[in-house]
Amino acid sequence: MHKWILTWILPILLYRSYFYIIFLMGTVSLACNDMTPEQMATNVNCSSPERHTRSYDYMEGGDVRVRRLFCRTQWYMRIDKRGKVKGTREANNNYSILEIRTVAVGIVAIKGVESEYFLAMNKSGRLYGKKVCNEDCNFIELIEENHYNTYASAKWTHKGKEMFVTLNHKGVPMKGKKTKKEHRASHFLPLAIS
């Protein structure tokens, strides 16, 4: 009886494994169909880093995105003509149109288009506008798990902890040393200008 089971099951198992191998080879060839044989030989994984970072080219440097930063506390970030940083509820406020310029991988500088002031953070964590971009104007941009972005000073920390760009429930920036990544006030959506 065992011999009978083996004679029926063994061909089925071989048949299924044969199709499984064919299926795997087909998916590898589809993933690598735009590569020459030389490239395929040097690339074991067949998925080059460019495939995974195409949508994140702006993080590599030099790219400029024009956006409105909408805080999770329901305020738009604005930098007015005197360089004062605060929130506005007006979706069409000209001072809320910002250029987010990539300085290095994951580092951005944020500039008010209308006011021509850069967003900056001083040593104590206070946000202000600055006419000339320097290290105070560099922020680490991170996309969090909740799909909001956070912006932490690339230069300054407080007792080893990052200081974040925030707008509290009144639309006022909090001092950086009082901020945390988890605060709603530090979560921003970069909205495209339509």
GUDO-532595 format. One record per residue (C-alpha): residue number from 1; residue in one letter; x, y, z. Coordinates in nm, 3 decimals, always signed. Layout:
N
+-----+----+---------+---------+---------+
|   i | aa |       X |       Y |       Z |
+-----+----+---------+---------+---------+
| NUM |  a |       X |       Y |       Z |
...
+-----+----+---------+---------+---------+
end
This chain:
194
+-----+----+---------+---------+---------+
|   i | aa |       X |       Y |       Z |
+-----+----+---------+---------+---------+
|   1 |  m |  +0.000 |  +0.000 |  +0.000 |
|   2 |  h |  +0.284 |  +0.241 |  +0.076 |
|   3 |  k |  +0.440 |  +0.163 |  -0.259 |
|   4 |  w |  +0.114 |  +0.259 |  -0.433 |
|   5 |  i |  +0.101 |  +0.596 |  -0.249 |
|   6 |  l |  +0.461 |  +0.674 |  -0.347 |
|   7 |  t |  +0.398 |  +0.594 |  -0.713 |
|   8 |  w |  +0.108 |  +0.843 |  -0.720 |
|   9 |  i |  +0.236 |  +1.119 |  -0.488 |
|  10 |  l |  +0.598 |  +1.135 |  -0.604 |
|  11 |  p |  +0.517 |  +1.237 |  -0.965 |
|  12 |  i |  +0.270 |  +1.498 |  -0.838 |
|  13 |  l |  +0.532 |  +1.647 |  -0.603 |
|  14 |  l |  +0.792 |  +1.653 |  -0.879 |
|  15 |  y |  +0.542 |  +1.807 |  -1.120 |
|  16 |  r |  +0.451 |  +2.084 |  -0.871 |
|  17 |  s |  +0.813 |  +2.160 |  -0.782 |
|  18 |  y |  +0.895 |  +2.178 |  -1.155 |
|  19 |  f |  +0.626 |  +2.446 |  -1.207 |
|  20 |  y |  +0.736 |  +2.628 |  -0.892 |
|  21 |  i |  +1.093 |  +2.649 |  -1.027 |
|  22 |  i |  +0.965 |  +2.767 |  -1.367 |
|  23 |  f |  +0.753 |  +3.031 |  -1.190 |
|  24 |  l |  +1.051 |  +3.158 |  -0.988 |
|  25 |  m |  +1.272 |  +3.176 |  -1.296 |
|  26 |  g |  +1.003 |  +3.370 |  -1.480 |
|  27 |  t |  +0.971 |  +3.628 |  -1.203 |
|  28 |  v |  +1.349 |  +3.675 |  -1.190 |
|  29 |  s |  +1.361 |  +3.724 |  -1.567 |
|  30 |  l |  +1.077 |  +3.977 |  -1.548 |
|  31 |  a |  +1.255 |  +4.169 |  -1.272 |
|  32 |  c |  +1.578 |  +4.175 |  -1.471 |
|  33 |  n |  +1.443 |  +4.213 |  -1.825 |
|  34 |  d |  +1.583 |  +4.564 |  -1.865 |
|  35 |  m |  +1.938 |  +4.452 |  -1.773 |
|  36 |  t |  +2.212 |  +4.325 |  -2.002 |
|  37 |  p |  +2.364 |  +3.982 |  -1.926 |
|  38 |  e |  +2.678 |  +4.156 |  -1.790 |
|  39 |  q |  +2.467 |  +4.364 |  -1.549 |
|  40 |  m |  +2.273 |  +4.057 |  -1.441 |
|  41 |  a |  +2.597 |  +3.871 |  -1.368 |
|  42 |  t |  +2.728 |  +4.150 |  -1.145 |
|  43 |  n |  +2.392 |  +4.217 |  -0.979 |
|  44 |  v |  +2.294 |  +3.911 |  -0.778 |
|  45 |  n |  +1.972 |  +4.060 |  -0.643 |
|  46 |  c |  +1.850 |  +4.200 |  -0.978 |
|  47 |  s |  +1.698 |  +4.497 |  -0.799 |
|  48 |  s |  +1.935 |  +4.788 |  -0.814 |
|  49 |  p |  +1.911 |  +5.066 |  -0.553 |
|  50 |  e |  +1.780 |  +5.306 |  -0.819 |
|  51 |  r |  +1.459 |  +5.105 |  -0.844 |
|  52 |  h |  +1.378 |  +5.169 |  -0.479 |
|  53 |  t |  +1.480 |  +5.535 |  -0.454 |
|  54 |  r |  +1.336 |  +5.683 |  -0.771 |
|  55 |  s |  +1.049 |  +5.847 |  -0.586 |
|  56 |  y |  +1.289 |  +5.987 |  -0.322 |
|  57 |  d |  +1.534 |  +6.165 |  -0.556 |
|  58 |  y |  +1.465 |  +6.494 |  -0.374 |
|  59 |  m |  +1.645 |  +6.354 |  -0.068 |
|  60 |  e |  +1.975 |  +6.333 |  -0.257 |
|  61 |  g |  +2.042 |  +6.705 |  -0.289 |
|  62 |  g |  +1.961 |  +7.006 |  -0.502 |
|  63 |  d |  +1.590 |  +6.947 |  -0.549 |
|  64 |  v |  +1.341 |  +7.223 |  -0.464 |
|  65 |  r |  +0.980 |  +7.148 |  -0.372 |
|  66 |  v |  +0.722 |  +7.425 |  -0.333 |
|  67 |  r |  +0.478 |  +7.325 |  -0.058 |
|  68 |  r |  +0.261 |  +7.439 |  +0.229 |
|  69 |  l |  +0.350 |  +7.273 |  +0.560 |
|  70 |  f |  +0.024 |  +7.178 |  +0.728 |
|  71 |  c |  +0.068 |  +7.092 |  +1.094 |
|  72 |  r |  -0.130 |  +6.817 |  +1.264 |
|  73 |  t |  -0.259 |  +7.090 |  +1.501 |
|  74 |  q |  -0.451 |  +7.235 |  +1.200 |
|  75 |  w |  -0.217 |  +7.531 |  +1.126 |
|  76 |  y |  -0.019 |  +7.618 |  +0.813 |
|  77 |  m |  +0.344 |  +7.721 |  +0.876 |
|  78 |  r |  +0.416 |  +8.077 |  +0.762 |
|  79 |  i |  +0.718 |  +8.306 |  +0.759 |
|  80 |  d |  +0.603 |  +8.670 |  +0.731 |
|  81 |  k |  +0.778 |  +8.972 |  +0.575 |
|  82 |  r |  +0.964 |  +9.047 |  +0.903 |
|  83 |  g |  +1.085 |  +8.688 |  +0.940 |
|  84 |  k |  +0.838 |  +8.598 |  +1.217 |
|  85 |  v |  +0.743 |  +8.229 |  +1.218 |
|  86 |  k |  +0.389 |  +8.134 |  +1.320 |
|  87 |  g |  +0.081 |  +7.949 |  +1.202 |
|  88 |  t |  -0.211 |  +8.064 |  +0.991 |
|  89 |  r |  -0.551 |  +7.905 |  +0.933 |
|  90 |  e |  -0.577 |  +8.059 |  +0.584 |
|  91 |  a |  -0.508 |  +7.793 |  +0.324 |
|  92 |  n |  -0.429 |  +8.057 |  +0.059 |
|  93 |  n |  -0.196 |  +8.281 |  +0.264 |
|  94 |  n |  +0.101 |  +8.381 |  +0.044 |
|  95 |  y |  +0.341 |  +8.368 |  +0.339 |
|  96 |  s |  +0.262 |  +7.998 |  +0.388 |
|  97 |  i |  +0.407 |  +7.904 |  +0.047 |
|  98 |  l |  +0.746 |  +7.752 |  +0.123 |
|  99 |  e |  +1.040 |  +7.620 |  -0.077 |
| 100 |  i |  +1.180 |  +7.301 |  +0.070 |
| 101 |  r |  +1.530 |  +7.273 |  -0.072 |
| 102 |  t |  +1.739 |  +6.959 |  -0.026 |
| 103 |  v |  +2.084 |  +7.044 |  +0.107 |
| 104 |  a |  +2.215 |  +6.688 |  +0.159 |
| 105 |  v |  +2.063 |  +6.342 |  +0.198 |
| 106 |  g |  +1.776 |  +6.386 |  +0.445 |
| 107 |  i |  +1.871 |  +6.751 |  +0.520 |
| 108 |  v |  +1.653 |  +7.039 |  +0.397 |
| 109 |  a |  +1.639 |  +7.418 |  +0.415 |
| 110 |  i |  +1.293 |  +7.578 |  +0.423 |
| 111 |  k |  +1.242 |  +7.924 |  +0.269 |
| 112 |  g |  +0.934 |  +8.146 |  +0.257 |
| 113 |  v |  +0.870 |  +8.225 |  -0.111 |
| 114 |  e |  +0.695 |  +8.559 |  -0.044 |
| 115 |  s |  +0.910 |  +8.679 |  +0.248 |
| 116 |  e |  +1.240 |  +8.532 |  +0.121 |
| 117 |  y |  +1.336 |  +8.437 |  +0.479 |
| 118 |  f |  +1.476 |  +8.096 |  +0.565 |
| 119 |  l |  +1.335 |  +7.904 |  +0.860 |
| 120 |  a |  +1.606 |  +7.886 |  +1.127 |
| 121 |  m |  +1.643 |  +7.755 |  +1.482 |
| 122 |  n |  +1.882 |  +7.906 |  +1.736 |
| 123 |  k |  +2.071 |  +7.730 |  +2.015 |
| 124 |  s |  +1.780 |  +7.764 |  +2.260 |
| 125 |  g |  +1.538 |  +7.612 |  +2.008 |
| 126 |  r |  +1.354 |  +7.931 |  +1.907 |
| 127 |  l |  +1.230 |  +7.944 |  +1.545 |
| 128 |  y |  +1.291 |  +8.260 |  +1.344 |
| 129 |  g |  +1.339 |  +8.380 |  +0.987 |
| 130 |  k |  +1.688 |  +8.446 |  +0.851 |
| 131 |  k |  +1.772 |  +8.623 |  +0.522 |
| 132 |  v |  +2.093 |  +8.428 |  +0.459 |
| 133 |  c |  +2.095 |  +8.050 |  +0.479 |
| 134 |  n |  +2.349 |  +7.895 |  +0.717 |
| 135 |  e |  +2.375 |  +7.588 |  +0.945 |
| 136 |  d |  +2.091 |  +7.719 |  +1.166 |
| 137 |  c |  +1.862 |  +7.676 |  +0.863 |
| 138 |  n |  +1.933 |  +7.305 |  +0.808 |
| 139 |  f |  +1.673 |  +7.055 |  +0.927 |
| 140 |  i |  +1.662 |  +6.676 |  +0.926 |
| 141 |  e |  +1.346 |  +6.574 |  +0.739 |
| 142 |  l |  +1.198 |  +6.239 |  +0.842 |
| 143 |  i |  +0.884 |  +6.068 |  +0.715 |
| 144 |  e |  +0.726 |  +5.911 |  +1.021 |
| 145 |  e |  +0.519 |  +5.592 |  +1.041 |
| 146 |  n |  +0.196 |  +5.797 |  +1.045 |
| 147 |  h |  +0.299 |  +5.952 |  +0.708 |
| 148 |  y |  +0.363 |  +6.296 |  +0.860 |
| 149 |  n |  +0.703 |  +6.462 |  +0.828 |
| 150 |  t |  +0.910 |  +6.591 |  +1.118 |
| 151 |  y |  +1.182 |  +6.854 |  +1.094 |
| 152 |  a |  +1.459 |  +6.852 |  +1.357 |
| 153 |  s |  +1.748 |  +7.097 |  +1.374 |
| 154 |  a |  +2.054 |  +6.946 |  +1.206 |
| 155 |  k |  +2.286 |  +7.162 |  +1.417 |
| 156 |  w |  +2.130 |  +7.203 |  +1.760 |
| 157 |  t |  +2.025 |  +6.953 |  +2.025 |
| 158 |  h |  +1.917 |  +6.992 |  +2.388 |
| 159 |  k |  +2.085 |  +6.750 |  +2.630 |
| 160 |  g |  +2.148 |  +6.513 |  +2.340 |
| 161 |  k |  +1.783 |  +6.517 |  +2.222 |
| 162 |  e |  +1.663 |  +6.653 |  +1.890 |
| 163 |  m |  +1.477 |  +6.984 |  +1.878 |
| 164 |  f |  +1.181 |  +6.986 |  +1.637 |
| 165 |  v |  +0.996 |  +7.247 |  +1.433 |
| 166 |  t |  +0.648 |  +7.276 |  +1.588 |
| 167 |  l |  +0.325 |  +7.476 |  +1.585 |
| 168 |  n |  +0.117 |  +7.434 |  +1.901 |
| 169 |  h |  -0.265 |  +7.441 |  +1.920 |
| 170 |  k |  -0.251 |  +7.825 |  +1.907 |
| 171 |  g |  -0.029 |  +7.830 |  +1.598 |
| 172 |  v |  +0.276 |  +7.943 |  +1.795 |
| 173 |  p |  +0.614 |  +7.767 |  +1.761 |
| 174 |  m |  +0.721 |  +7.588 |  +2.079 |
| 175 |  k |  +1.078 |  +7.616 |  +2.206 |
| 176 |  g |  +1.278 |  +7.330 |  +2.060 |
| 177 |  k |  +1.388 |  +7.197 |  +2.398 |
| 178 |  k |  +1.023 |  +7.132 |  +2.488 |
| 179 |  t |  +0.948 |  +6.936 |  +2.171 |
| 180 |  k |  +0.939 |  +6.564 |  +2.099 |
| 181 |  k |  +0.901 |  +6.359 |  +1.784 |
| 182 |  e |  +0.575 |  +6.214 |  +1.919 |
| 183 |  h |  +0.404 |  +6.554 |  +1.970 |
| 184 |  r |  +0.123 |  +6.635 |  +1.730 |
| 185 |  a |  +0.270 |  +6.984 |  +1.707 |
| 186 |  s |  +0.583 |  +6.848 |  +1.536 |
| 187 |  h |  +0.398 |  +6.655 |  +1.262 |
| 188 |  f |  +0.362 |  +6.825 |  +0.923 |
| 189 |  l |  +0.217 |  +6.733 |  +0.586 |
| 190 |  p |  +0.399 |  +6.899 |  +0.292 |
| 191 |  l |  +0.100 |  +6.986 |  +0.073 |
| 192 |  a |  +0.152 |  +7.055 |  -0.298 |
| 193 |  i |  +0.046 |  +7.399 |  -0.421 |
| 194 |  s |  -0.247 |  +7.369 |  -0.660 |
+-----+----+---------+---------+---------+
end
